[in-house]
Amino acid sequence: MENPFESGHIKNYMLLYASVVVIMILFFIASTLFNDIEQVEKKVFKSEIEEKKFEKNLESDVNVSSKFRLLDKAY
C-alpha cells in the first residue's frame, strides 16, 4: 500500500473531505431557509374549577370475588 503523503494523493483526500463538509453546510443552510415555521395558537384554559362529585358503588366492589387467594404464611 502506498503512502498517500509521498505519492501525492493526499490532495484528493483533502478535496473529498472538503466537498463533504461543503455539502453538509449547504444542506444545513437549505434546511434552515426553506423550513416554514407554523404559528401555533395559544391555548386558553378555563380559570374556574368545576367540582364534580363521583359516587362510588361500594356494593359492586364487595360482591366481586377475587380469582386469587392470599397465602396464609408470607415467605
TORMITOR-465678 format. One record per residue: residue in one letter; y, z, x of N, C-alpha, C in turn. Coordinates in Angstrom, 1 decimal. Layout:
! TORMITOR-465678
+---------+--------+--------+--------+--------+--------+--------+--------+--------+--------+
: residuo :    n_v :    n_w :    n_u :   ca_v :   ca_w :   ca_u :    c_v :    c_w :    c_u :
+---------+--------+--------+--------+--------+--------+--------+--------+--------+--------+
:       A :      Y :      Z :      X :      Y :      Z :      X :      Y :      Z :      X :
...
+---------+--------+--------+--------+--------+--------+--------+--------+--------+--------+
END
This chain:
! TORMITOR-465678
+---------+--------+--------+--------+--------+--------+--------+--------+--------+--------+
: residuo :    n_v :    n_w :    n_u :   ca_v :   ca_w :   ca_u :    c_v :    c_w :    c_u :
+---------+--------+--------+--------+--------+--------+--------+--------+--------+--------+
:       M :   -1.2 :    0.0 :    0.8 :    0.0 :    0.0 :    0.0 :    1.2 :    0.0 :    0.9 :
:       E :    2.2 :   -0.8 :    0.5 :    3.4 :   -1.0 :    1.3 :    4.4 :    0.1 :    1.0 :
:       N :    5.2 :    0.5 :    2.0 :    6.2 :    1.4 :    1.7 :    7.4 :    0.7 :    1.1 :
:       P :    7.9 :    1.1 :   -0.1 :    9.0 :    0.3 :   -0.7 :   10.3 :    0.4 :    0.1 :
:       F :   10.5 :    1.5 :    0.9 :   11.7 :    1.6 :    1.6 :   11.7 :    0.6 :    2.8 :
:       E :   10.6 :    0.3 :    3.4 :   10.5 :   -0.6 :    4.5 :   10.5 :   -2.1 :    4.1 :
:       S :    9.9 :   -2.3 :    2.9 :    9.7 :   -3.7 :    2.5 :   10.9 :   -4.3 :    1.7 :
:       G :   11.8 :   -3.4 :    1.3 :   13.0 :   -3.9 :    0.6 :   12.8 :   -3.9 :   -0.9 :
:       H :   11.7 :   -3.4 :   -1.4 :   11.5 :   -3.3 :   -2.8 :   12.2 :   -2.2 :   -3.5 :
:       I :   12.8 :   -1.3 :   -2.7 :   13.5 :   -0.2 :   -3.3 :   14.6 :   -0.5 :   -4.2 :
:       K :   15.3 :   -1.7 :   -4.0 :   16.4 :   -2.1 :   -4.9 :   15.9 :   -2.5 :   -6.2 :
:       N :   14.6 :   -3.0 :   -6.2 :   14.0 :   -3.4 :   -7.5 :   13.7 :   -2.1 :   -8.4 :
:       Y :   13.3 :   -1.1 :   -7.7 :   13.0 :    0.2 :   -8.4 :   14.3 :    0.8 :   -8.9 :
:       M :   15.3 :    0.7 :   -8.1 :   16.6 :    1.3 :   -8.4 :   17.2 :    0.5 :   -9.6 :
:       L :   17.1 :   -0.8 :   -9.6 :   17.6 :   -1.6 :  -10.7 :   16.8 :   -1.3 :  -12.0 :
:       L :   15.5 :   -1.1 :  -11.9 :   14.7 :   -0.8 :  -13.0 :   15.2 :    0.6 :  -13.6 :
:       Y :   15.4 :    1.5 :  -12.8 :   15.8 :    2.9 :  -13.2 :   17.2 :    2.8 :  -13.8 :
:       A :   18.1 :    2.0 :  -13.2 :   19.5 :    1.9 :  -13.7 :   19.5 :    1.2 :  -15.1 :
:       S :   18.6 :    0.2 :  -15.2 :   18.6 :   -0.5 :  -16.5 :   18.0 :    0.3 :  -17.6 :
:       V :   17.0 :    1.2 :  -17.3 :   16.5 :    2.1 :  -18.3 :   17.6 :    3.1 :  -18.7 :
:       V :   18.4 :    3.6 :  -17.8 :   19.5 :    4.5 :  -18.1 :   20.5 :    3.9 :  -18.9 :
:       V :   20.9 :    2.6 :  -18.6 :   21.9 :    1.9 :  -19.4 :   21.4 :    1.6 :  -20.8 :
:       I :   20.2 :    1.3 :  -21.0 :   19.6 :    1.1 :  -22.3 :   19.6 :    2.3 :  -23.1 :
:       M :   19.3 :    3.5 :  -22.5 :   19.3 :    4.7 :  -23.2 :   20.8 :    5.1 :  -23.6 :
:       I :   21.7 :    4.8 :  -22.8 :   23.1 :    5.1 :  -23.1 :   23.6 :    4.2 :  -24.2 :
:       L :   23.2 :    2.9 :  -24.2 :   23.6 :    2.0 :  -25.3 :   23.0 :    2.4 :  -26.6 :
:       F :   21.7 :    2.9 :  -26.6 :   21.1 :    3.3 :  -27.9 :   21.8 :    4.6 :  -28.4 :
:       F :   22.2 :    5.5 :  -27.5 :   22.9 :    6.7 :  -27.9 :   24.2 :    6.3 :  -28.5 :
:       I :   25.0 :    5.4 :  -27.9 :   26.3 :    5.0 :  -28.4 :   26.1 :    4.3 :  -29.8 :
:       A :   25.1 :    3.5 :  -29.9 :   24.9 :    2.8 :  -31.1 :   24.5 :    3.7 :  -32.3 :
:       S :   23.7 :    4.7 :  -31.9 :   23.3 :    5.7 :  -33.0 :   24.4 :    6.6 :  -33.4 :
:       T :   25.4 :    6.9 :  -32.5 :   26.5 :    7.7 :  -33.0 :   27.5 :    6.9 :  -33.7 :
:       L :   27.7 :    5.6 :  -33.3 :   28.7 :    4.8 :  -34.0 :   28.3 :    4.4 :  -35.4 :
:       F :   27.1 :    4.0 :  -35.6 :   26.6 :    3.4 :  -36.8 :   26.0 :    4.4 :  -37.7 :
:       N :   26.0 :    5.7 :  -37.4 :   25.4 :    6.7 :  -38.2 :   26.4 :    7.2 :  -39.2 :
:       D :   26.2 :    6.9 :  -40.5 :   27.1 :    7.2 :  -41.6 :   26.8 :    8.7 :  -42.0 :
:       I :   27.8 :    9.5 :  -41.9 :   27.7 :   10.9 :  -42.3 :   28.1 :   11.0 :  -43.8 :
:       E :   27.2 :   11.5 :  -44.6 :   27.4 :   11.6 :  -46.0 :   28.1 :   12.9 :  -46.3 :
:       Q :   29.1 :   12.9 :  -47.2 :   29.8 :   14.1 :  -47.6 :   28.9 :   14.8 :  -48.6 :
:       V :   28.7 :   16.1 :  -48.4 :   27.8 :   16.9 :  -49.3 :   28.8 :   17.7 :  -50.1 :
:       E :   28.5 :   17.7 :  -51.5 :   29.3 :   18.5 :  -52.4 :   29.0 :   20.0 :  -52.2 :
:       K :   30.0 :   20.8 :  -52.2 :   29.9 :   22.2 :  -52.1 :   29.3 :   22.8 :  -53.4 :
:       K :   28.3 :   23.6 :  -53.3 :   27.6 :   24.2 :  -54.4 :   28.4 :   25.5 :  -54.8 :
:       V :   28.6 :   25.7 :  -56.1 :   29.3 :   26.9 :  -56.5 :   28.3 :   27.6 :  -57.4 :
:       F :   28.1 :   28.9 :  -57.1 :   27.1 :   29.7 :  -57.8 :   27.9 :   30.6 :  -58.8 :
:       K :   27.2 :   31.0 :  -59.8 :   27.9 :   32.0 :  -60.8 :   28.1 :   33.3 :  -60.1 :
:       S :   29.2 :   33.9 :  -60.3 :   29.5 :   35.2 :  -59.7 :   29.0 :   36.3 :  -60.6 :
:       E :   28.8 :   36.0 :  -61.8 :   28.3 :   37.1 :  -62.7 :   26.8 :   37.1 :  -62.7 :
:       I :   26.3 :   38.3 :  -62.7 :   24.8 :   38.5 :  -62.6 :   24.3 :   38.9 :  -64.0 :
:       E :   23.4 :   38.1 :  -64.5 :   22.8 :   38.4 :  -65.8 :   21.5 :   39.2 :  -65.6 :
:       E :   21.5 :   40.3 :  -66.3 :   20.3 :   41.2 :  -66.1 :   19.3 :   40.9 :  -67.3 :
:       K :   18.1 :   40.6 :  -66.9 :   17.1 :   40.3 :  -67.8 :   16.0 :   41.3 :  -67.7 :
:       K :   15.6 :   41.8 :  -68.8 :   14.5 :   42.8 :  -68.8 :   13.2 :   42.2 :  -69.0 :
:       F :   12.3 :   42.4 :  -68.1 :   10.9 :   41.8 :  -68.3 :   10.0 :   43.0 :  -68.7 :
:       E :    9.3 :   42.8 :  -69.8 :    8.4 :   43.8 :  -70.2 :    7.0 :   43.4 :  -69.7 :
:       K :    6.4 :   44.4 :  -69.1 :    5.1 :   44.1 :  -68.6 :    4.0 :   44.6 :  -69.5 :
:       N :    3.0 :   43.8 :  -69.8 :    1.9 :   44.2 :  -70.6 :    0.9 :   45.0 :  -69.9 :
:       L :    1.0 :   46.3 :  -70.1 :    0.1 :   47.2 :  -69.4 :   -1.3 :   47.1 :  -70.0 :
:       E :   -1.4 :   46.8 :  -71.3 :   -2.7 :   46.7 :  -71.9 :   -3.6 :   45.6 :  -71.3 :
:       S :   -2.9 :   44.5 :  -70.9 :   -3.7 :   43.4 :  -70.4 :   -4.2 :   43.7 :  -68.9 :
:       D :   -3.4 :   44.5 :  -68.2 :   -3.8 :   44.9 :  -66.8 :   -4.9 :   45.8 :  -66.8 :
:       V :   -5.0 :   46.7 :  -67.8 :   -6.0 :   47.8 :  -67.9 :   -7.3 :   47.1 :  -68.3 :
:       N :   -7.3 :   46.2 :  -69.2 :   -8.5 :   45.6 :  -69.7 :   -9.2 :   44.6 :  -68.7 :
:       V :   -8.5 :   44.2 :  -67.7 :   -9.0 :   43.2 :  -66.8 :  -10.0 :   44.0 :  -65.8 :
:       S :  -11.2 :   43.5 :  -65.8 :  -12.2 :   44.2 :  -64.9 :  -12.2 :   43.4 :  -63.6 :
:       S :  -12.4 :   44.2 :  -62.5 :  -12.4 :   43.6 :  -61.2 :  -13.7 :   43.0 :  -60.8 :
:       K :  -13.8 :   41.9 :  -60.0 :  -15.0 :   41.4 :  -59.6 :  -15.6 :   42.2 :  -58.4 :
:       F :  -14.7 :   42.9 :  -57.7 :  -15.1 :   43.6 :  -56.5 :  -15.2 :   45.1 :  -56.8 :
:       R :  -16.1 :   45.8 :  -56.1 :  -16.3 :   47.2 :  -56.3 :  -16.0 :   47.9 :  -55.0 :
:       L :  -15.2 :   48.9 :  -55.0 :  -14.9 :   49.6 :  -53.8 :  -16.1 :   50.4 :  -53.2 :
:       L :  -16.2 :   50.5 :  -51.9 :  -17.2 :   51.3 :  -51.3 :  -17.0 :   52.8 :  -51.5 :
:       D :  -18.1 :   53.5 :  -51.6 :  -18.0 :   55.0 :  -51.7 :  -17.5 :   55.6 :  -50.4 :
:       K :  -17.9 :   55.0 :  -49.3 :  -17.6 :   55.6 :  -48.0 :  -16.9 :   54.5 :  -47.2 :
:       A :  -15.7 :   54.9 :  -46.5 :  -15.0 :   53.9 :  -45.7 :  -15.6 :   53.9 :  -44.3 :
:       Y :  -15.8 :   52.7 :  -43.7 :  -16.4 :   52.6 :  -42.4 :  -15.3 :   52.3 :  -41.4 :
+---------+--------+--------+--------+--------+--------+--------+--------+--------+--------+
END
